[in-house]
Amino acid sequence: MIIFLHPGCMEQACLARRQAAPAPSGQRNAVFSSTITSVKTRHFAQLIGLSALWGASFLFLRIASPVFGPQVLAGARVLLATLTLAVIMRLLRHRWPWEHWRELTLLGALSVALPFLLFAWAALRLPAGYSALLNTTVVLFGTLSAAWFKEDTLSARKLLGCAAGAAGVALIVRLGPVQPDAQTLLAALACIAAAFCYGVSTPLMKRATQRIQPLAISASIHVFALGMVVPGAVWSLPQAGYTTPALLSLLVLGIITSGLAYWLHLRIVRHVSPVAATSPAFLIPVFGVAWGHIFLGEALSPGIFAGGALVLLATALVTGFNPLRRSAPPVEPAP
């Protein structure tokens, strides 16, 4: 059988073969460097937006948790996120990945149900800035988890970072404006436990994004998490109160910082390493402390700044983050 090609088609075929041919090493490096720079810029801007949203979430937790109670707040937050993502799934005609229910149930527990309950309970006792700073330990746990799952390796620098992080957390709890009693300690441990859940789930989430669409993961984990938090929410519902600021805070927590933000975060996770995926924790304390001080009048003290500096130093050590490091210039194509 003889196939006659239009001249234009033949030209396109030749062009495709030239593009597929291996380029000189210098040219490949230049193209690769340019691509990585543009991707990093886009993801960096998205991560700053996520940091601002998630930093504000601690402010909304402080407003809503005392009114609704931790269990009702967590249940209503997951419900709103589930409905939001389900509507988007319907509009975009995405398929629900029910065949991965075991994996998604585990992710729903680690990345939604447990952290939402723990942070909501801690918000009854800790200022928003405290919770945001303690949440930074998610980078430490994420790095250790990535090494455990063979996604990264440990080093002396990273172990030193873990020690610095522990010292920073202790300094925050002991020297901040809140009385360091047993309740404060338990609330701080709740925040650290929530950060641990986030850190452990990050490499698992990264693996899931290689097989499942980010939107489908976001919607599904909230569905499975909903089944975990609803019983406690229903049981605590008679004790729940109501105020307009608390209701507005709940709407923002459920629709924006949970539903839409989780979807955006998973879109980023799909293209970066598990440790890089935890990088919003760098800026979350900045926004968390700022929002708490501006809108709730939460006090600032040297303990918060010193402890926060140690925690940020720890996250920089374990991830190798260095804002002073200059990027290598792109290699010029060989003549």
Secondary structure, DSSP 8 states (H G I E B T S, - for coil): ------HHHHHHHHHHHHHHS---HHHHHHHHHHHHHHHHHHHHHHHHHHHHHHHHHHHHHHHHHHHH-HHHHHHHHHHHHHHHHHHHHHHHT----GGGHHHHHHHHIIIIIHHHHHHHHHTTTS-HHHHHHHHTTHHHHHHHHHHHTTSS---HHHHHHHHHHHHHHHHHHHHSSS--SHHHHHHHHHHHHHHHHHHHHHHHHHHHHTTS-HHHHHHHHHHHHHHHHHHHHHHHGGG----HHHHHHHHIIIIIIIIIHHHHHHHHHTTS-HHHHTGGGGTHHHHHHHHHHHHH-----HHHHHHHHHHHHHHHHHHT--TT-----------
